[in-house]
Amino acid sequence: MTSYLVTGGGGFIGSALVRALLERGARVRVVDNFRTGLRSNLADVEAQIQLIEGDLSDPVVSRKAVEGMDYVLHEAAIPSVARSVEDPISSNQANVTATLNLLVAAHDARVKRFVFASSSSVYGDTEILPKIETMPERPISPYALSKLAGEKYSVIFHRTYGLPTVCLRYFNVFGPRQNPNSPYSAVISRFVMAALDGGKVTLYGDGRQSRDFTFVDNVVEANLLACAKQDAVGGVFNIGTGERHTLNELVALLSAIVGREFDFEYAPPRTGDVRHSLADIGSAWRILGYRPRVGFQDGLRRTVEWCSASIARKQQYASADSERRTLAPSCLNPTPTL
């Protein structure tokens, strides 16, 4: 049975990878320190995986994690530009030190493929669109720099040590299980929940900034292809859709999907945010055979449906718990029957 290590498996991308691998009959190990990932993302599959709770910035944890694994899908990171600006040291430790430890461990364990989750943020705020892998990198945040460092280390470990590595530059991934409750959360997760529950959110900038929003299923497919394609080894690939949408478009489409407008306000742009992002996916198309099968609108509808169902489940559990609490005293101390 083929074995996979998914680092950061408690995150929304990592947990999507875990489910996809289990569906294919793979043996899956997850390592996560749950600093940003959620145990609840793995609750329904925890019995089917091996879970290591630990921090990959500890070399002992990295060695334990890769032992006996065929493939490493390295998703673990602190995935936030804003947080990296506030705390660059922690961002570097989680995104660079941990990656270097894992690369060393993967080389020593002779894994068949090491797939690194990079980011479109490495391109910086250049006005040239679309972004193509041969462009000079111009990171403008500690997060972007940390992802570029992870890429460079991965490529060097292939060229110098012979470790088969592939780097995937993700473009604004969204989908089910993306945490909306953090101030650092991605824009779509926060906006979807606001549209559903009537909350208010902040849109940083004028709303005309654009992104290549990429549904998580496309990213999962790209990772599986990166493990399978021999010509991909040593390469760096954009993983997006090749289309871009403004945040104002996002607001309008979400309002149409849920059937009502939701409350938001504009605020000044955040330090480190780029203005526009659009992927050239030609290289991934030719070498990986990557095709974005889920478009922006379809992915947004699926995300809204999942979040709506999640809210309904939580309300159902809360109602059942309230009922149990109400019934408990009479069950424990029944009134005598004459």
C-alpha positions in Angstrom: 0.0 0.0 0.0 1.4 3.4 -1.0 2.0 5.7 2.0 1.7 9.5 2.2 2.7 12.0 4.8 0.4 15.1 4.8 1.9 17.8 6.9 -0.5 20.4 8.2 -3.3 17.8 7.7 -5.6 19.6 10.0 -5.7 22.6 7.7 -8.4 22.9 5.1 -6.1 22.0 2.1 -4.3 19.3 4.1 -7.6 17.7 5.3 -8.9 17.7 1.7 -5.8 15.9 0.6 -6.2 13.4 3.4 -9.7 12.5 2.3 -8.7 12.2 -1.4 -5.9 9.9 -0.5 -8.0 7.7 1.7 -10.6 7.4 -1.1 -7.8 6.1 -3.3 -6.9 3.4 -0.7 -3.6 5.0 0.4 -2.0 4.7 3.9 -2.0 8.3 5.3 0.0 9.8 8.1 -0.7 13.4 9.3 1.6 15.6 11.3 0.2 18.9 12.7 0.8 21.0 15.8 -2.8 22.4 15.4 -1.5 26.0 15.7 -3.6 27.0 12.7 -5.2 23.6 11.7 -8.3 22.2 13.4 -8.8 18.8 14.9 -12.4 19.0 13.8 -11.2 18.9 10.1 -10.1 15.3 10.7 -12.8 14.2 13.1 -14.6 11.9 10.6 -11.4 10.3 9.3 -9.2 10.2 12.4 -9.7 6.5 12.9 -8.4 5.8 9.3 -5.1 7.8 9.7 -2.0 7.9 11.8 -1.8 11.2 13.5 1.4 12.7 14.9 0.9 15.9 17.0 4.1 17.9 16.8 6.0 20.8 15.4 8.2 20.2 12.3 10.6 22.8 13.5 11.8 20.1 15.8 14.1 17.8 13.8 13.0 14.8 15.9 9.4 15.3 14.8 10.4 15.7 11.2 12.3 12.4 11.2 9.5 10.5 12.9 7.0 12.0 10.5 8.7 10.8 7.3 9.8 7.4 8.5 8.5 4.7 6.2 6.6 7.2 3.9 6.7 7.0 0.1 5.4 10.6 -0.6 5.5 13.8 1.4 2.9 16.5 0.7 4.2 19.5 2.7 1.2 21.8 3.4 2.2 22.8 7.0 2.7 26.6 7.4 1.5 29.7 9.0 -0.5 30.8 5.9 -1.0 34.5 6.5 0.6 37.6 5.1 -0.7 39.8 7.8 0.4 37.5 10.6 3.9 37.3 9.1 4.1 41.1 9.0 3.2 41.2 12.7 5.5 38.3 13.7 8.1 37.5 11.1 10.2 35.2 13.5 7.4 32.8 14.0 6.5 32.8 10.3 10.1 32.0 9.5 10.3 29.2 12.0 7.1 27.5 10.8 7.6 28.1 7.1 11.4 27.9 6.6 13.0 26.1 9.5 10.4 23.4 9.5 10.6 22.9 5.7 14.4 22.5 5.9 14.1 20.0 8.7 11.6 18.0 6.7 13.7 18.1 3.5 16.7 16.7 5.4 14.5 14.0 6.9 12.9 13.2 3.6 16.3 12.8 1.9 17.6 10.6 4.6 14.4 8.5 4.5 14.7 8.2 0.6 11.1 9.3 -0.1 9.9 9.0 -3.7 8.6 12.5 -4.0 8.5 15.7 -1.9 5.8 18.1 -3.0 6.1 21.6 -1.5 3.1 24.0 -1.1 4.3 27.4 -2.2 2.4 30.6 -2.9 1.7 33.1 -5.7 2.7 35.7 -3.2 6.4 35.1 -4.2 5.7 37.2 -7.3 5.1 40.3 -5.2 3.2 43.3 -6.5 4.5 43.4 -10.1 2.0 44.8 -12.6 2.8 42.1 -15.2 -0.1 39.7 -15.7 -0.4 36.7 -15.9 2.2 35.5 -13.5 4.5 33.0 -15.1 7.1 30.8 -13.4 10.1 32.3 -15.2 9.3 35.8 -13.9 11.7 37.3 -11.3 10.3 36.8 -7.7 9.7 40.0 -5.8 8.2 39.0 -2.4 6.9 42.0 -0.3 6.0 40.2 2.9 7.8 37.9 5.3 5.3 35.2 4.4 6.1 35.5 0.7 9.8 35.4 1.4 9.4 32.3 3.6 7.6 30.5 0.8 10.2 31.5 -1.7 12.9 30.2 0.7 11.0 26.9 0.9 11.0 26.7 -2.9 14.7 27.4 -3.2 15.5 24.8 -0.6 13.4 22.3 -2.4 15.0 22.9 -5.7 18.5 22.8 -4.2 17.7 19.5 -2.4 16.8 18.1 -5.8 19.8 19.4 -7.6 22.4 18.9 -4.9 21.1 15.8 -3.0 18.9 14.1 -5.6 15.7 14.4 -3.6 12.8 14.3 -6.1 10.9 17.6 -5.3 8.1 19.5 -6.9 6.9 23.0 -5.9 3.3 24.2 -6.5 2.5 27.9 -6.3 -1.0 28.1 -5.1 -3.2 31.0 -6.1 -5.8 32.0 -3.5 -7.2 28.6 -2.6 -10.8 28.4 -1.1 -13.3 25.8 -0.3 -15.0 23.8 2.5 -13.3 23.6 6.0 -11.5 26.9 5.5 -11.5 28.6 8.9 -13.5 31.9 8.9 -13.0 32.7 12.5 -9.5 34.2 12.6 -8.7 37.8 11.7 -6.1 36.4 9.4 -8.6 34.1 7.6 -8.8 34.2 3.8 -11.4 36.6 2.3 -13.8 34.0 0.9 -14.2 32.0 4.1 -15.0 35.2 6.0 -17.3 36.6 3.3 -19.3 33.3 2.9 -20.0 33.1 6.7 -21.0 36.7 6.8 -23.4 36.2 3.8 -25.0 33.3 5.6 -25.2 34.5 9.2 -25.7 38.2 8.6 -22.4 39.3 10.0 -20.3 42.2 8.9 -16.9 41.9 7.4 -14.1 44.3 6.3 -12.9 44.5 2.7 -9.3 45.8 2.8 -8.8 48.1 -0.2 -11.2 49.5 -2.8 -12.6 46.1 -3.9 -11.1 46.4 -7.4 -8.1 44.3 -6.5 -8.3 40.9 -8.2 -7.4 37.3 -7.4 -7.2 34.0 -9.2 -9.5 32.2 -6.8 -8.8 28.5 -7.0 -11.2 25.8 -5.6 -9.5 23.3 -3.2 -10.3 20.3 -5.4 -8.1 21.7 -8.1 -5.2 21.9 -5.7 -5.8 18.4 -4.5 -5.6 17.1 -8.1 -2.4 19.1 -8.7 -0.7 17.5 -5.7 -1.6 14.0 -6.9 -0.4 14.7 -10.4 2.9 16.1 -8.9 3.4 12.8 -7.3 2.9 10.9 -10.5 4.6 12.8 -13.3 8.3 12.1 -13.6 8.9 15.2 -15.8 7.7 17.4 -12.9 10.6 16.6 -10.7 12.7 19.7 -9.9 10.0 22.0 -11.3 7.9 24.9 -10.0 4.3 25.2 -11.2 1.5 27.7 -10.9 -1.7 26.2 -9.6 -4.7 28.4 -10.3 -7.5 28.7 -12.9 -6.1 31.2 -15.3 -9.0 33.6 -14.5 -9.3 36.5 -12.1 -12.1 38.2 -10.3 -12.3 41.4 -8.2 -13.4 41.4 -4.6 -16.4 43.5 -5.6 -17.4 40.7 -8.0 -17.0 38.2 -5.2 -19.4 40.3 -3.0 -22.0 40.5 -5.8 -21.8 36.8 -6.7 -22.1 35.8 -3.1 -25.1 38.0 -2.6 -26.7 36.4 -5.6 -26.0 32.9 -4.4 -27.5 33.4 -0.9 -30.3 35.6 -2.2 -29.6 38.7 -0.2 -27.0 41.4 0.3 -24.6 41.2 3.2 -23.0 43.9 5.3 -19.4 44.9 4.7 -17.2 48.0 4.9 -14.1 49.2 3.1 -10.8 49.8 4.9 -7.3 50.8 3.9 -5.2 48.0 2.2 -3.1 45.9 4.5 0.7 45.9 4.4 2.1 43.1 2.2 -1.1 42.5 0.2 -0.7 42.5 -3.6 -3.0 44.3 -6.0 -3.6 41.7 -8.7 -2.9 38.1 -9.1 -3.5 35.8 -12.1 -1.8 32.5 -12.9 -0.4 31.3 -16.2 -1.0 27.6 -15.9 0.5 26.6 -19.2 3.5 24.8 -17.6 1.2 22.8 -15.2 -1.0 22.0 -18.2 1.8 20.7 -20.3 3.9 18.9 -17.8 1.5 17.9 -15.0 -1.5 17.4 -17.1 -3.3 19.8 -14.7 -6.8 21.0 -15.6 -8.8 23.2 -13.2 -12.0 21.2 -13.2 -13.9 23.4 -10.8 -14.4 27.0 -11.8 -14.9 30.0 -9.5 -18.7 30.2 -9.5 -19.2 26.5 -9.1 -16.6 26.4 -6.3 -18.2 29.3 -4.6 -21.6 27.6 -4.7 -20.1 24.4 -3.3 -18.5 26.3 -0.5 -21.7 28.1 0.4 -23.6 24.8 0.4 -21.0 23.2 2.7 -20.9 26.1 5.1 -24.7 26.3 5.2 -24.9 22.6 6.0 -22.2 23.0 8.6 -24.2 25.8 10.3 -27.3 23.7 10.2 -25.4 20.7 11.8 -24.1 23.0 14.6 -27.6 24.3 15.3 -29.0 20.8 15.4 -26.3 19.7 17.9 -26.8 22.8 20.0 -30.6 22.1 20.1 -30.1 18.5 21.0 -27.6 19.4 23.7 -30.0 22.0 25.1 -32.8 19.4 25.1 -30.6 16.9 27.0 -29.7 19.5 29.5 -33.4 20.3 30.1 -34.3 16.6 30.5 -31.4 15.7 32.6 -32.7 16.7 36.0 -36.0 14.9 35.6 -34.1 11.8 34.4 -31.7 11.8 37.2 -34.3 12.6 39.9 -37.6 11.3 38.5 -40.8 12.3 40.3 -42.2 9.4 42.3 -45.3 7.8 40.8 -48.2 7.0 43.1 
